[in-house]
Amino acid sequence: MYRVIYKSRSAQPLNWDIVHDITDKSQSNNGTCGVTGVLLASRSHFLQALEGNFESVNNVFRRIAKDERHCDLSIISFSVIDARLFGGWGMRGIGAFDFNKTIESELKNKYGEEEKGIRFPLEEWQALAMINDIKMIRGLPSWKK
Ligand SMILES: Cc1cc2nc3c(=O)[nH]c(=O)nc-3n(C[C@H](O)[C@H](O)[C@H](O)COP(=O)(O)O)c2cc1C
């Protein structure tokens, strides 16, 4: 199995309508081909992890890369993995633009700031650490969906 993580810039300021549009479609598409993952959205950027077999991850990534809702895609990692980190998540959307002030400032202190939002890292270990930090935080609006 493989995991690809990338960061991109959104074509427009991000909100829940955009994130839900993407994750609703992704849930059904990814379920069909066995791809799981997570999609983080700050005010200006996406950070996404996709995991599954080589062909499926490639096919999904190829479609995503052509999507005009984002640009400036940077691959953070493409790794062979023994097990999924996001099994059970067809595609979980997390709106980091919607965190409460305390959580937002803690994450900004730890990972930095970019365009007034939390900066998404370009290093794999930091990206995974950030996803893990967010997973550990309970009671965020983003976990409702
Ligand atoms: C940041 C971002 C992440 C996306 N993630 C996925 C995804 O995980 N799976 C998926 O099928 N489409 C994803 N999409 C949407 C695809 O680019 C594309 O619109 C969609 O797969 C087309 O599906 P369809 O051919 O069934 O209409 C994403 C788009 C963006 C902008």
Ligand as a Chemical Component Dictionary entry (heavy atoms), coordinates in Angstrom:
data_LIG
# 
_chem_comp.id                   LIG 
_chem_comp.type                 NON-POLYMER 
_chem_comp.pdbx_formal_charge   0 
_chem_comp.three_letter_code    LIG 
# 
loop_
_chem_comp_atom.comp_id 
_chem_comp_atom.atom_id 
_chem_comp_atom.alt_atom_id 
_chem_comp_atom.type_symbol 
_chem_comp_atom.charge 
_chem_comp_atom.model_Cartn_x 
_chem_comp_atom.model_Cartn_y 
_chem_comp_atom.model_Cartn_z 
_chem_comp_atom.pdbx_ordinal 
LIG C1  C1  C 0 -8.175  19.589 -2.499  1  
LIG C2  C2  C 0 -9.019  18.569 -3.237  2  
LIG C3  C3  C 0 -9.085  17.257 -2.771  3  
LIG C4  C4  C 0 -9.848  16.302 -3.454  4  
LIG N1  N1  N 0 -9.886  15.022 -2.996  5  
LIG C5  C5  C 0 -10.572 14.089 -3.691  6  
LIG C6  C6  C 0 -10.575 12.728 -3.268  7  
LIG O1  O1  O 0 -9.982  12.334 -2.254  8  
LIG N2  N2  N 0 -11.278 11.846 -4.028  9  
LIG C7  C7  C 0 -11.972 12.218 -5.147  10 
LIG O2  O2  O 0 -12.583 11.362 -5.783  11 
LIG N3  N3  N 0 -11.985 13.492 -5.550  12 
LIG C8  C8  C 0 -11.322 14.435 -4.849  13 
LIG N4  N4  N 0 -11.343 15.733 -5.272  14 
LIG C9  C9  C 0 -12.209 16.094 -6.418  15 
LIG C10 C10 C 0 -11.571 15.729 -7.742  16 
LIG O3  O3  O 0 -10.643 16.723 -8.095  17 
LIG C11 C11 C 0 -12.643 15.596 -8.845  18 
LIG O4  O4  O 0 -13.425 16.771 -8.884  19 
LIG C12 C12 C 0 -13.563 14.428 -8.587  20 
LIG O5  O5  O 0 -12.841 13.289 -8.215  21 
LIG C13 C13 C 0 -14.356 14.131 -9.867  22 
LIG O6  O6  O 0 -15.160 13.034 -9.617  23 
LIG P1  P1  P 0 -16.182 12.493 -10.733 24 
LIG O7  O7  O 0 -15.332 12.149 -11.936 25 
LIG O8  O8  O 0 -16.824 11.295 -10.091 26 
LIG O9  O9  O 0 -17.162 13.611 -10.990 27 
LIG C14 C14 C 0 -10.577 16.696 -4.615  28 
LIG C15 C15 C 0 -10.493 18.019 -5.065  29 
LIG C16 C16 C 0 -9.736  18.952 -4.389  30 
LIG C17 C17 C 0 -9.679  20.372 -4.886  31 
# 
loop_
_chem_comp_bond.comp_id 
_chem_comp_bond.atom_id_1 
_chem_comp_bond.atom_id_2 
_chem_comp_bond.value_order 
_chem_comp_bond.pdbx_ordinal 
LIG C1  C2  SING 1  
LIG C2  C3  SING 2  
LIG C2  C16 DOUB 3  
LIG C3  C4  DOUB 4  
LIG C4  N1  SING 5  
LIG C4  C14 SING 6  
LIG N1  C5  DOUB 7  
LIG C5  C6  SING 8  
LIG C5  C8  SING 9  
LIG C6  O1  DOUB 10 
LIG C6  N2  SING 11 
LIG N2  C7  SING 12 
LIG C7  O2  DOUB 13 
LIG C7  N3  SING 14 
LIG N3  C8  DOUB 15 
LIG C8  N4  SING 16 
LIG N4  C9  SING 17 
LIG N4  C14 SING 18 
LIG C9  C10 SING 19 
LIG C10 O3  SING 20 
LIG C10 C11 SING 21 
LIG C11 O4  SING 22 
LIG C11 C12 SING 23 
LIG C12 O5  SING 24 
LIG C12 C13 SING 25 
LIG C13 O6  SING 26 
LIG O6  P1  SING 27 
LIG P1  O7  DOUB 28 
LIG P1  O8  SING 29 
LIG P1  O9  SING 30 
LIG C14 C15 DOUB 31 
LIG C15 C16 SING 32 
LIG C16 C17 SING 33 
# 
